[in-house]
Amino acid sequence: MTRILVTGGAGYIGSHTCKALSQAGMEPVVFDNLVGGHDWAVKWGDLEVGDLLDRERIAEVVNRVLPDGVIHFASFGYVGESVTDPAKYWRNNVTGAINLLDALVGSDAPPVVFSSSCTVYGMTDADFIAESVSVAPINPYGNTKRAIEIMLKDYEVATDLRHVVLRYFNAAGCDADGEIGEVHDPETHLIPLAIAAAAGDRDALKIFGTDYPTADGTCVRDYIHVTDLADAHVRALRHLLDGGASDVFNLGAGDGYSVREVVDAVGRV
């Protein structure tokens, strides 16, 4: 069976991707430090508890598991925190990625699907963001994602480590079977916050910004369902396993919804 190492596989998107891998006939092996992930979310494949900052640990796991491919999710992901504590993000996200890639190159250099972010585009004026749009991240989180993208290109030149970069927008939703879902601490995503407010689990929902150049004055975001996101990671991996070349893809629905539209939809439900 095709064995796939999934870093950060105990997290929100990672756990949904592990289920998708299992349904596709592959065997996920999760590597996670459980700082933001949850051991109960690892229901498909084994869990290897470890930190990517521990070079010896990730090298030992790679050499023992001998993965046919890798999906790299593990990173810190709060934009605001990255601004107040950039060292934490550069150390964890970038140094962790270096340790992972070094371990892979020291093995058989299996192909990598990298979970990047739309934040690499910064404050673009483009109405539709294609992969050809210039990248110009404006915060440390986005900078670390872009740095890893560049790193992957450099490693490929030196070692033939093929990769697919997936830049996605706002993940939403949960597993349709209810086996796993979205649990963040702190929770910063609009949809679960709106649902919690509607259910009475929090006092209120604050809307930040009502003067955007949009129809109702609130920010418009592109949302993609987490199950579709997981499927895209599996498809990208299959592309590489079939011998496909390295590439970059944006992932989104192509349609935006404003904050007020999301809040109104939750209210109707």
C-alpha positions in Angstrom: 0.0 0.0 0.0 1.2 3.5 -0.8 2.4 5.1 2.4 2.1 8.9 2.9 3.7 10.9 5.6 1.4 13.7 6.7 3.0 16.4 8.9 0.4 18.2 10.9 -2.1 15.4 10.2 -3.8 15.8 13.5 -5.0 19.3 12.7 -8.1 20.5 10.9 -7.2 20.2 7.3 -4.6 17.5 7.9 -7.1 15.1 9.5 -9.6 15.5 6.7 -6.9 14.8 4.2 -5.9 11.7 6.1 -9.4 10.4 5.7 -9.3 11.2 2.0 -6.0 9.4 1.6 -7.4 6.3 3.3 -10.5 6.4 1.1 -8.2 6.6 -1.9 -6.5 3.4 -0.8 -3.4 5.0 0.7 -1.9 4.6 4.2 -1.4 7.9 6.0 1.2 8.2 8.7 0.7 11.3 10.8 3.7 13.3 12.3 2.4 15.9 14.7 3.6 17.6 17.9 -0.1 18.0 19.0 0.4 21.6 19.9 -2.5 22.6 17.6 -3.7 19.1 16.6 -5.6 16.5 18.5 -4.7 12.8 18.9 -8.4 11.9 18.7 -8.5 13.3 15.1 -5.9 10.7 14.0 -8.3 7.9 12.9 -6.7 6.8 9.7 -3.2 5.5 10.0 -0.6 5.7 12.8 0.4 8.7 14.8 4.1 9.6 15.3 4.3 12.3 18.0 7.3 14.6 17.3 8.4 18.1 16.4 9.9 19.1 13.1 12.4 21.2 15.1 13.8 17.9 16.3 16.0 16.9 13.3 16.9 13.5 14.7 13.3 12.6 15.4 11.9 13.5 11.9 14.9 11.8 10.2 14.3 8.6 12.3 10.6 8.6 11.3 11.3 9.2 7.6 14.0 6.4 7.5 11.7 4.0 9.3 8.4 4.8 7.6 10.0 5.2 4.1 7.0 7.2 2.7 6.2 7.1 -1.0 5.0 10.7 -0.7 4.7 13.6 1.8 2.0 16.2 2.5 3.3 19.0 4.6 0.8 20.9 6.7 2.7 21.4 10.0 3.1 25.1 10.8 1.9 27.9 13.0 -1.0 29.8 11.2 -2.2 32.9 13.0 -1.4 36.0 11.0 -1.7 38.4 13.9 0.5 36.4 16.2 3.1 36.2 13.4 3.3 40.0 13.5 3.9 40.2 17.2 6.2 37.2 17.4 7.9 36.7 14.0 10.7 34.7 15.4 8.3 32.0 16.5 7.0 31.7 13.0 10.4 31.8 11.2 11.8 29.3 13.6 8.9 26.8 13.5 7.7 27.1 10.0 10.9 27.6 8.1 13.4 25.7 10.2 10.9 22.9 10.6 10.6 22.7 6.8 14.3 22.6 6.3 14.6 19.7 8.8 11.8 17.8 6.9 13.3 18.4 3.5 16.8 17.4 4.7 15.3 14.1 6.1 13.6 13.4 2.8 16.6 14.1 0.7 18.6 11.8 3.0 16.1 9.1 2.2 14.7 8.5 -1.3 13.5 12.1 -1.8 9.7 11.3 -2.1 7.6 14.0 -3.7 6.0 16.7 -1.5 2.7 18.4 -1.5 3.1 21.7 0.4 0.2 23.4 2.1 0.9 27.1 1.3 -1.5 30.0 1.5 -3.1 32.8 -0.4 -1.4 35.2 2.0 1.7 35.0 -0.3 -0.2 37.3 -2.7 -0.4 40.1 -0.2 -2.7 43.1 -1.0 -3.2 42.5 -4.7 -5.5 44.6 -6.8 -6.4 41.7 -9.0 -10.2 40.9 -9.2 -9.3 37.3 -9.8 -6.1 35.9 -8.4 -4.5 33.5 -10.8 -1.2 31.7 -10.1 0.5 34.2 -12.4 -0.3 37.1 -10.1 2.8 38.5 -8.4 3.5 37.3 -4.9 4.2 40.0 -2.2 3.3 38.8 1.3 2.8 41.5 3.9 3.1 39.6 7.1 5.6 37.2 8.7 3.2 34.2 8.3 2.9 34.8 4.5 6.7 35.4 4.3 7.4 32.0 5.9 5.0 30.3 3.4 6.7 32.1 0.5 10.2 31.2 1.8 9.3 27.5 1.9 8.0 27.7 -1.7 11.3 29.2 -2.8 13.1 26.5 -0.7 11.3 23.7 -2.5 12.4 25.1 -5.9 16.0 25.3 -4.7 15.9 21.7 -3.3 14.5 20.4 -6.6 17.3 22.0 -8.6 19.9 20.3 -6.3 18.1 17.0 -5.5 15.2 16.4 -8.0 12.7 16.7 -5.1 9.5 17.2 -7.0 6.7 19.1 -5.3 3.3 20.7 -5.7 2.5 24.0 -3.9 -1.2 24.5 -3.0 -2.2 28.1 -2.2 -5.6 28.1 -0.7 -8.0 30.6 0.6 -10.4 30.1 3.5 -11.1 26.6 4.6 -14.6 25.9 6.0 -17.0 23.1 6.9 -16.3 19.7 8.3 -16.5 16.0 7.5 -20.0 15.1 6.2 -20.0 12.0 8.3 -19.3 13.9 11.5 -16.2 11.9 12.3 -13.9 14.9 12.6 -14.4 18.7 12.5 -12.9 22.1 13.2 -11.5 22.7 16.7 -9.1 25.7 17.1 -7.9 27.3 20.3 -8.2 30.2 20.0 -10.9 30.0 17.3 -10.5 32.9 14.8 -12.5 31.6 11.8 -15.7 33.5 11.0 -18.1 30.6 10.4 -17.6 28.7 13.6 -17.6 32.0 15.6 -20.9 32.9 14.0 -22.4 29.5 14.7 -21.2 29.7 18.3 -22.8 33.1 18.7 -26.1 32.0 17.2 -26.1 28.9 19.4 -25.6 31.0 22.5 -22.1 29.6 23.2 -20.6 33.1 23.1 -22.0 36.5 23.9 -21.7 38.1 20.5 -19.9 38.2 17.2 -18.0 41.4 16.4 -17.7 42.5 12.8 -14.4 44.3 12.2 -14.7 46.8 9.3 -17.8 48.1 7.7 -16.3 50.4 5.1 -14.8 48.0 2.6 -15.5 48.8 -1.1 -18.1 46.0 -1.2 -21.9 45.9 -1.6 -22.5 45.8 2.1 -19.3 47.3 3.4 -17.9 44.2 4.9 -14.9 42.1 3.8 -15.5 39.5 1.1 -13.7 36.2 1.3 -13.5 33.1 -0.9 -14.4 29.9 1.0 -13.5 26.3 0.1 -15.0 23.3 1.8 -12.4 21.3 3.8 -13.4 18.1 2.1 -12.8 19.6 -1.3 -9.5 20.9 0.0 -8.5 17.4 1.2 -9.5 16.0 -2.2 -7.2 18.5 -3.9 -4.3 17.4 -1.8 -4.9 13.8 -2.8 -5.1 14.7 -6.4 -1.9 16.8 -6.3 -0.2 13.8 -4.6 -1.4 11.4 -7.3 0.0 13.8 -9.9 3.4 13.6 -8.4 3.3 9.8 -7.7 2.4 9.3 -11.4 5.6 11.2 -12.4 4.1 14.6 -12.8 6.2 17.8 -12.8 6.3 20.3 -9.9 3.6 23.0 -10.1 1.6 25.6 -8.2 -2.1 25.7 -7.9 -4.6 28.1 -6.2 -7.5 26.4 -4.4 -10.8 28.3 -3.9 -14.4 28.4 -4.9 -14.1 31.3 -7.2 -17.0 33.2 -5.6 -16.8 35.5 -2.6 -19.1 36.0 0.4 -19.1 39.0 2.6 -19.0 38.8 6.4 -22.6 40.0 6.6 -23.7 37.4 4.1 -22.1 34.6 6.1 -23.7 35.9 9.4 -27.1 36.2 7.7 -26.8 32.7 6.4 -26.0 31.3 9.8 -29.0 33.2 11.2 -31.3 31.6 8.7 -30.0 28.2 9.5 
